[in-house]
Amino acid sequence: MPVTEAEAAVMEVLWQSSPRSSEEVVAALAPATGWAEPTIKTLLNRLLNKGAISAEREGRRYLYSPVLAREAWVQQQSEGLLARLFGGRVAPLVAHFSERGRLSAADIAELKRLVSRLDEGQGDGR
C-alpha cells in the first residue's frame, strides 16, 4: 500500500508506541511538524482507509495501531528507490555514495562483511 511522506510521519509515531489515541498522535506530531489537529486526524483517516492502521474503540475515543509493519514499509520504499533511481540495482547505489565520500570506514567494513556472506551463500546452491 502506498504511504505518503506525511502519512509515514504518523506511522512512525504509531510504530514507536501503540495503541495511541488521536490526541496522543497529535501531541507527538504537532510540535515537530507544525501540523494542526485536523490535518493529523485526516492523515489517520487516510491510513485507516488504506488499511495501514487499525482503530479500536475505547469508550468515547479510538485507539490506533499499525497494521503495516515498519519492515515491510522500509522494504517497499527501498525497492521503489532502487527501481526509480538505479534501475533496481544495488551496486550503482553504493557507487553513488562511494563517489561522494559518503561511506565511512565502518560502512565499508560492513559492506565487505555483507558481500562476504553473500559469496559464501553462493557456494551452497542458494
N, C-alpha and C positions, 0 to 999 in steps of 0.2 A: 504494500500500500504506500503510495507516495505521501510523504510528510514534508510540509514546507519548513523553511528555516524557523519561522515564528512558532509553528506547531512543535518543532523539535525542542525549542526552549521550554515549552510546557512539559513535554515528555521528560526532559532532563530533571525537572522538579519532581515528577512522579517516579522516575527511576531511582532518584536519591532516597525517597521515602514515600511510602504509600500504605494504605489508602490516605488520601487527603481531601478535605473539603475544598470547594471553590474559593472560600475565604482564605484558606491556608495557601493555596496556589497563588492567589492574588498577592498575599503578603510576601511570598517568596520571590515573585517576579517583578512586581510593580517598582520597587526601589531600583533594581538593576536595569530595567528596560524603559521605565517611564510610561509604560502602558497603563491605560485606565482599566478599571474593573470590567466594564462591558466588553472591552477588547479581549481580555483574558478569558472571560466566560464564553465569548464567541469561539475562541480557539478550542476551549474544552468541548463545546458542542460539535465543532467540526471533527475533532478527534474521535468523539463518541460516535458520530455518524459514519466515520470511516472504519470503525471497529478497532481502532488503535488503543482505545481505553475502554474501561467498563465503569458503570456507575451503580452503586448500591445505595438504596435509600436507608437513611438512619434518622429516624424522627422526621424533622422538617427539612433536612438537608440531604444532599447526596455526597457520597464519598467516592472519589475517583481513583482507579488503579490502572496501571499499564497492562495491556493485553500484548502489545507488540514488545518483544524483548529487545533490549538495547543492542545486544549482539547481532540480532537479525537486521536491525536498522543500520548498524555500522557496516555490516556486510553489503547491504543494499546500496548504501552511499558510496562505499569504496569501489564496488564493481561499476557503479554508474560513473564515477570519476575516471576510473581507468578506461572505460569504454569511450567516454566523451573526449578525453584529452590525450590518451596514449594508445588508442586502438585496441584496448583490452589487454595490453602487455605491461608487465611489471618492470621489466628491465629499463625501458625508456623513462619511467617514473623515477627510478633510483638514479639513473644517469642525470636526469634533470636536477635533482637535489645535489648530486655529487659535483656537477659542473658549477654550481652556485655556492659551493663551500658550505652547504647546509648539513653535511653529515659530520658528526663528531667522531672522535676515535672510538667512543663507546658504541655509536651507531654502526660503524664499520665492523667492529668486532662482533656485534650481534648479527649483522648480515652474513658475515663469514660463518658463524655457527649455524644459522638457518640454512645456508647453501650446503654446508657440510652434511647436515641432517637430511636434506633433500637428496644429495648424492648417495648417501647410504641407503636410502629407501629405494633408489632406482635399481639396486642390485638384487632385490628380493621379489621382483615381479610386480611392484606397485606402479 
